[in-house]
Amino acid sequence: MISTWNQSNRLPLGISAASLVAAILGGILFSLSTGGRSDVGLSEILRPDGLAVTVLYDIRLPRTCAAALLGVNLGLAGLILQAITRNPLASPAILGINQGAALGLAIGVVVPNALGLPLDVYALIGAFAAGVVTFAISGGFSGKIDALRLVLGGVAVGAFSYAMVRFTYTLDDDLARTVVRWTVGDITDIRWPEAQRLAYWALPGLIAALALSQRFNLMALGQASARGLGADPRVTLLLGCIVAAGLAGASVTVAGPIAFAGLIVPHIAKLLFGGDHRVLVPAVALLGAAMMLIADGLSKTLTAPIEAPIGVVAALIGAPWFLWQTIFARDMS
């Protein structure tokens, strides 16, 4: 099981906070100064003029904002799921929520006039449905979650959802190209409308997570203790599932099912700031934004002049760290 540093091993709070601020500022500059035209770099970004203004405000800035908001949404979704399930492996990808959102979106693309709903709503319905099925398999709605069944249920729901998404590839070539965009985690064509859609979920999601943070702390004591202290775990589970599904669904609609961001960001935040969710919620939001900003910059430079999907870069960042944390968890407990 993944664990966190104890109090004596953590960095002082001031150093952790300063490092986080530096990472965000560095990520913003990295994201804004890379991509597209090679003649618009950091010096032009710091003193925009002429063409640099158009490149900055119409192309790069909305993408930078979208990357940061994706990190906020996915990081918070992962923290919430880990808190309500008391499972360090819980995340939108592991529990099948990302894949469920992708399936909902694929259905909206295949039969857009079936319900007459926007694609965002299809994705949210898919995310929430996948979360409900996964929690039902684990026994969560009966008041007691089985950790093994939770992960296995998430894997099964995710595999089924993704298989159905891949099935849409066979229906039509144009349709396949449309769906593929969401399955690789790509934000190349992001503009202000997509960034605004992410912001509409990020701020309410952050407020909701802050409002539930004390309930998450009580859940860490166990469901029986939480119930004894006046916080019904089933209510916390339902509210947390709704918020996490909304954040993940909104992110999938814009960028596709990006893995690992929602899994590792909460763990890194716990290493730096401890286990109090009243501190973790804002820390995870900022850390998730920093991670995705750096991933966005790397996606534009690693394989330049061709851009790599940000979802692939996020996996390249997250997977090695996750394996390292898993292997050495015993030494860090």
C-alpha positions as CSV (number, residue, x, y, z in Angstrom):
1,M,0.0,0.0,0.0
2,I,1.2,3.5,-0.8
3,S,2.0,5.5,2.3
4,T,3.3,9.0,3.1
5,W,6.2,10.5,4.8
6,N,5.8,10.9,8.6
7,Q,5.9,14.3,10.2
8,S,9.6,14.2,10.9
9,N,10.5,13.4,7.3
10,R,8.4,16.2,5.7
11,L,9.9,19.4,4.6
12,P,9.0,22.6,6.5
13,L,5.6,24.0,5.4
14,G,7.2,27.2,4.2
15,I,9.7,25.4,1.9
16,S,6.9,23.1,0.6
17,A,4.7,26.1,-0.2
18,A,7.6,28.0,-1.8
19,S,8.5,25.0,-4.0
20,L,4.9,24.7,-5.1
21,V,4.6,28.4,-6.1
22,A,7.9,28.1,-8.0
23,A,6.7,25.0,-9.8
24,I,3.5,26.8,-10.9
25,L,5.3,29.9,-12.1
26,G,7.9,27.8,-13.9
27,G,5.2,25.7,-15.4
28,I,3.3,28.8,-16.7
29,L,6.4,30.2,-18.3
30,F,7.3,26.8,-19.8
31,S,3.9,26.3,-21.2
32,L,3.5,29.9,-22.6
33,S,7.0,30.0,-24.2
34,T,6.8,26.8,-26.1
35,G,4.8,25.4,-29.0
36,G,3.9,26.5,-32.5
37,R,6.1,29.2,-33.8
38,S,9.7,28.8,-32.7
39,D,10.4,32.5,-33.2
40,V,8.0,33.3,-30.2
41,G,9.9,32.3,-27.1
42,L,10.4,33.4,-23.6
43,S,11.9,36.8,-24.4
44,E,8.9,37.6,-26.7
45,I,6.4,36.3,-24.1
46,L,7.9,38.7,-21.5
47,R,7.7,41.6,-23.9
48,P,4.9,40.7,-26.3
49,D,4.6,42.8,-29.4
50,G,3.0,42.3,-32.8
51,L,2.7,38.6,-33.8
52,A,3.7,37.5,-30.3
53,V,0.6,39.1,-28.9
54,T,-1.7,37.0,-31.2
55,V,0.3,33.8,-30.5
56,L,0.2,34.5,-26.8
57,Y,-3.4,35.5,-26.2
58,D,-5.3,33.6,-28.9
59,I,-3.4,30.3,-28.9
60,R,-1.0,29.6,-26.1
61,L,-2.8,31.3,-23.1
62,P,-6.1,29.4,-23.4
63,R,-4.1,26.2,-23.7
64,T,-2.0,27.1,-20.7
65,C,-5.2,27.9,-18.7
66,A,-6.8,24.6,-19.9
67,A,-3.8,22.6,-18.8
68,A,-3.8,24.2,-15.3
69,L,-7.5,23.6,-14.9
70,L,-7.2,20.0,-16.0
71,G,-4.7,19.5,-13.3
72,V,-7.0,21.1,-10.7
73,N,-10.0,19.0,-11.8
74,L,-8.2,15.7,-12.0
75,G,-6.1,16.2,-8.9
76,L,-9.2,17.1,-6.8
77,A,-11.2,14.2,-8.3
78,G,-8.4,11.8,-7.3
79,L,-8.1,13.2,-3.8
80,I,-11.8,13.0,-3.2
81,L,-12.0,9.4,-4.4
82,Q,-9.0,8.4,-2.3
83,A,-10.6,10.1,0.7
84,I,-14.1,8.6,0.4
85,T,-12.9,5.1,-0.4
86,R,-9.8,5.1,2.0
87,N,-8.0,3.5,-0.9
88,P,-4.6,5.0,-2.1
89,L,-5.1,3.5,-5.5
90,A,-8.4,5.2,-6.2
91,S,-8.5,7.7,-9.1
92,P,-10.8,8.5,-11.9
93,A,-8.9,6.3,-14.2
94,I,-8.5,3.3,-11.9
95,L,-12.2,3.3,-10.9
96,G,-13.4,3.5,-14.5
97,I,-14.8,7.0,-14.2
98,N,-12.6,8.5,-16.9
99,Q,-13.5,5.6,-19.3
100,G,-17.2,5.9,-18.4
101,A,-17.1,9.6,-19.3
102,A,-15.4,8.7,-22.6
103,L,-18.1,6.2,-23.3
104,G,-20.8,8.7,-22.6
105,L,-19.1,11.2,-24.9
106,A,-18.7,8.6,-27.6
107,I,-22.4,7.8,-27.4
108,G,-23.2,11.5,-27.8
109,V,-21.0,11.6,-30.9
110,V,-22.6,8.5,-32.4
111,V,-26.3,9.4,-31.7
112,P,-26.2,13.2,-31.1
113,N,-29.9,13.6,-31.5
114,A,-31.0,10.7,-29.2
115,L,-31.5,12.9,-26.2
116,G,-30.7,16.3,-27.6
117,L,-28.1,16.9,-24.9
118,P,-24.7,18.6,-25.2
119,L,-21.7,16.4,-25.3
120,D,-20.6,17.6,-21.9
121,V,-23.8,16.2,-20.4
122,Y,-23.3,12.8,-22.1
123,A,-19.8,12.7,-20.6
124,L,-21.0,13.6,-17.1
125,I,-23.8,11.0,-17.3
126,G,-21.2,8.4,-18.4
127,A,-18.8,9.3,-15.6
128,F,-21.5,9.2,-12.9
129,A,-22.9,5.9,-14.2
130,A,-19.5,4.3,-14.1
131,G,-18.8,5.6,-10.6
132,V,-22.2,4.3,-9.4
133,V,-21.5,0.8,-10.9
134,T,-18.0,0.6,-9.5
135,F,-19.1,1.6,-6.0
136,A,-22.1,-0.8,-6.2
137,I,-19.7,-3.6,-7.0
138,S,-17.5,-2.7,-4.1
139,G,-20.4,-2.6,-1.6
140,G,-19.9,1.1,-1.0
141,F,-23.6,2.0,-1.0
142,S,-24.3,-0.6,1.7
143,G,-22.0,1.2,4.0
144,K,-18.8,-0.9,3.7
145,I,-16.3,-0.7,0.8
146,D,-14.2,-3.7,0.0
147,A,-10.9,-2.3,-1.3
148,L,-10.1,-5.3,-3.5
149,R,-13.6,-5.3,-5.1
150,L,-13.4,-1.6,-5.6
151,V,-10.2,-1.8,-7.7
152,L,-11.4,-4.9,-9.6
153,G,-14.8,-3.3,-10.2
154,G,-13.1,-0.2,-11.5
155,V,-10.9,-2.2,-13.8
156,A,-13.9,-4.2,-15.1
157,V,-16.1,-1.0,-15.7
158,G,-13.1,0.8,-17.3
159,A,-12.3,-2.1,-19.6
160,F,-15.9,-2.5,-20.7
161,S,-16.3,1.2,-21.3
162,Y,-13.1,1.6,-23.2
163,A,-14.0,-1.5,-25.3
164,M,-17.2,0.2,-26.3
165,V,-15.4,3.4,-27.1
166,R,-13.0,1.4,-29.4
167,F,-16.0,-0.2,-31.0
168,T,-17.1,3.2,-32.3
169,Y,-13.9,3.2,-34.4
170,T,-15.4,0.6,-36.7
171,L,-18.6,2.6,-37.4
172,D,-17.2,5.4,-39.6
173,D,-13.7,6.8,-40.4
174,D,-14.7,10.4,-39.6
175,L,-16.3,9.3,-36.4
176,A,-13.2,7.3,-35.5
177,R,-11.0,10.4,-35.9
178,T,-13.4,12.4,-33.7
179,V,-13.4,9.9,-30.9
180,V,-9.6,9.3,-31.1
181,R,-9.0,12.9,-30.1
182,W,-10.5,12.2,-26.7
183,T,-8.9,8.9,-26.1
184,V,-5.3,10.1,-26.3
185,G,-5.5,13.2,-24.1
186,D,-4.9,15.9,-26.6
187,I,-5.3,19.7,-26.0
188,T,-3.6,20.9,-29.1
189,D,-6.7,22.7,-30.4
190,I,-7.9,24.1,-27.1
191,R,-9.2,27.7,-27.2
192,W,-11.0,30.0,-24.8
193,P,-14.4,28.3,-24.9
194,E,-13.0,24.9,-23.8
195,A,-10.9,26.6,-21.1
196,Q,-14.0,28.4,-19.8
197,R,-15.9,25.1,-19.7
198,L,-13.2,23.7,-17.4
199,A,-13.3,26.8,-15.2
200,Y,-17.0,26.4,-14.7
201,W,-16.3,23.1,-13.0
202,A,-13.0,23.8,-11.4
203,L,-14.2,26.6,-9.1
204,P,-17.4,24.9,-7.8
205,G,-15.5,21.7,-7.5
206,L,-12.8,23.3,-5.4
207,I,-15.5,25.0,-3.2
208,A,-17.3,21.7,-2.8
209,A,-14.1,19.8,-1.9
210,L,-13.3,22.5,0.7
211,A,-16.7,22.2,2.2
212,L,-16.4,18.4,2.4
213,S,-12.8,18.4,3.7
214,Q,-13.6,17.9,7.3
215,R,-15.9,14.9,6.3
216,F,-12.9,13.5,4.4
217,N,-10.8,13.8,7.6
218,L,-13.4,11.9,9.5
219,M,-13.6,9.2,6.8
220,A,-9.9,8.6,7.4
221,L,-10.7,7.4,10.9
222,G,-13.0,4.7,9.5
223,Q,-16.6,4.6,8.6
224,A,-17.7,3.6,12.1
225,S,-15.8,6.5,13.7
226,A,-17.2,8.9,11.1
227,R,-20.7,7.8,11.7
228,G,-20.2,8.1,15.5
229,L,-18.9,11.7,15.0
230,G,-22.0,12.7,13.1
231,A,-20.8,12.3,9.5
232,D,-22.8,9.6,7.8
233,P,-20.2,7.9,5.5
234,R,-22.9,7.1,2.9
235,V,-23.7,10.8,2.5
236,T,-20.0,11.6,2.2
237,L,-19.6,8.8,-0.3
238,L,-22.5,10.1,-2.4
239,L,-21.5,13.7,-2.4
240,G,-17.9,12.9,-3.1
241,C,-18.8,10.6,-6.0
242,I,-20.9,13.4,-7.5
243,V,-18.2,16.0,-7.2
244,A,-15.5,13.6,-8.5
245,A,-17.6,12.4,-11.4
246,G,-18.4,16.0,-12.4
247,L,-14.7,17.1,-12.3
248,A,-13.5,14.0,-14.2
249,G,-16.4,14.2,-16.7
250,A,-15.7,17.8,-17.5
251,S,-12.0,17.1,-18.0
252,V,-12.6,14.1,-20.3
253,T,-15.0,16.2,-22.4
254,V,-12.3,18.7,-23.2
255,A,-9.1,16.6,-23.2
256,G,-9.9,12.9,-23.0
257,P,-9.2,10.4,-20.3
258,I,-5.9,11.5,-18.9
259,A,-4.5,8.9,-16.5
260,F,-2.2,9.2,-13.5
261,A,-2.7,12.9,-12.7
262,G,-5.6,12.1,-10.4
263,L,-3.6,9.2,-8.9
264,I,-0.2,10.6,-8.0
265,V,-0.9,14.3,-7.3
266,P,-2.7,13.6,-4.0
267,H,0.2,11.4,-2.8
268,I,2.8,14.0,-3.7
269,A,0.7,16.6,-1.8
270,K,0.5,14.4,1.2
271,L,4.3,14.0,1.2
272,L,4.6,17.8,1.3
273,F,1.7,18.9,3.4
274,G,0.5,16.0,5.5
275,G,-2.9,14.4,5.8
276,D,-5.3,17.2,6.8
277,H,-7.7,17.5,3.9
278,R,-8.4,21.2,4.8
279,V,-4.8,21.8,3.7
280,L,-4.7,19.1,1.0
281,V,-7.6,20.4,-1.1
282,P,-5.9,23.7,-2.1
283,A,-2.5,22.0,-2.2
284,V,-3.7,19.3,-4.6
285,A,-5.4,21.9,-6.8
286,L,-2.2,23.9,-7.1
287,L,0.1,20.9,-7.4
288,G,-2.2,19.4,-10.1
289,A,-2.1,22.6,-12.0
290,A,1.7,22.7,-11.8
291,M,2.1,19.1,-13.0
292,M,-0.1,19.6,-16.0
293,L,1.5,22.9,-17.0
294,I,4.9,21.2,-17.0
295,A,3.4,18.2,-18.9
296,D,2.0,20.7,-21.5
297,G,5.4,22.3,-22.0
298,L,7.1,18.9,-22.4
299,S,4.4,17.8,-24.8
300,K,5.5,20.6,-27.1
301,T,9.2,20.1,-26.8
302,L,10.0,16.4,-26.4
303,T,9.0,15.5,-30.0
304,A,9.2,18.9,-31.6
305,P,8.2,20.0,-34.1
306,I,5.5,17.3,-33.7
307,E,3.5,17.7,-30.5
308,A,2.9,14.7,-28.2
309,P,-0.5,14.3,-26.6
310,I,-0.5,15.7,-23.1
311,G,-2.1,12.5,-21.8
312,V,1.0,10.5,-22.9
313,V,3.4,13.0,-21.3
314,A,1.3,12.9,-18.0
315,A,1.6,9.1,-18.0
316,L,5.4,9.3,-18.6
317,I,5.6,11.6,-15.6
318,G,3.2,9.7,-13.4
319,A,3.9,6.1,-14.0
320,P,7.6,6.0,-13.0
321,W,6.9,8.1,-9.9
322,F,4.0,5.8,-9.0
323,L,6.1,2.7,-9.4
324,W,8.9,4.2,-7.3
325,Q,6.5,5.2,-4.6
326,T,5.0,1.7,-4.6
327,I,8.3,0.0,-4.4
328,F,9.8,2.1,-1.6
329,A,6.5,2.7,0.3
330,R,7.7,0.5,3.1
331,D,10.8,2.6,3.7
332,M,8.8,5.8,3.7
333,S,6.1,4.8,6.1
